[in-house]
């Protein structure tokens, strides 16, 4: 049996007649950063709660470090819930110390760790400030620091970037990288694909409670048809010139000077192959741009534009208040 930090096998969770998670299976290997991606309502938070034993699955099995979730293996986990909540009358240092002690650290080590984290994230001057007096962004950073204070082997972060301004999003990305470099395995859920593109070794995509992709970024991008966009001086038939060479070419409606074309790339072909063929054909090139794959494009290709539109829901908006 696998002793991976987390494995879900054919897990299903229903709420009345609604199936929130449907026959979900995936594994989080030790030492990796895994992005758990999908729009709001895809089943991500429910899956994470089942992973921690907060709620049982209606079917299937959850294993945390090779065993059912229990107090012993949960002490190796740091969990940041989507619903934030701190004790408003406690100060920043005492809050982090308290949560570290709950995970087994001594009072001395917990307080030293709290001071260390507050200093490295720019909150050292606010260590004795009550949570109620901190800005929303500051309080959220304190909760994130409380999650990783005990140096967990496995971090589970549910929408950790939600509500953070761009500067603090970058601070959190740096913290995730530092925890990974320390040796932690990290699973974070998000509906913002750009964070996963910058951080993840692997991604698991959900839509309507079902897994639609499980693999590396390269695996994800490979699901897309790749291409290159080429702008030519008017009057040159690029389709007629490249068609006999095995390229699929069509005109596009891109605005700008000249005439815009898209060259589809077959497996094994790169943008340089398309450009070489265009130049050998004597085409009067004005511009050339390889298409860059994006995870959002992958999601659209797998589930459709309507489902992907939920990725831009207001719940993902960045808070106006900054630290």
Secondary structure by P-SEA (a helix, b strand, c coil): cccccccccbbbbbccccccccbbbbbbcccbbbbbccccccaaaaaaaaaaccccccbbbbbcccccccaaaaaabbbbcccccccccccaaaaaaaaaaaacccaaaaaaaaaaaaaaaccccccccccccccaaaaaaaaaaaaccccccbbbbccccccccaaaaaaaaaaaaaaaaabbbbbbbbcccccccccccbbbbbccccccccccaaaaaaacccbbbbbccccccccccccccbbbbbbcccccccbbbbbbbcccccaaaaaaaaaaacccccccccbbbbaaaaaaacccccccccccccccccccccc
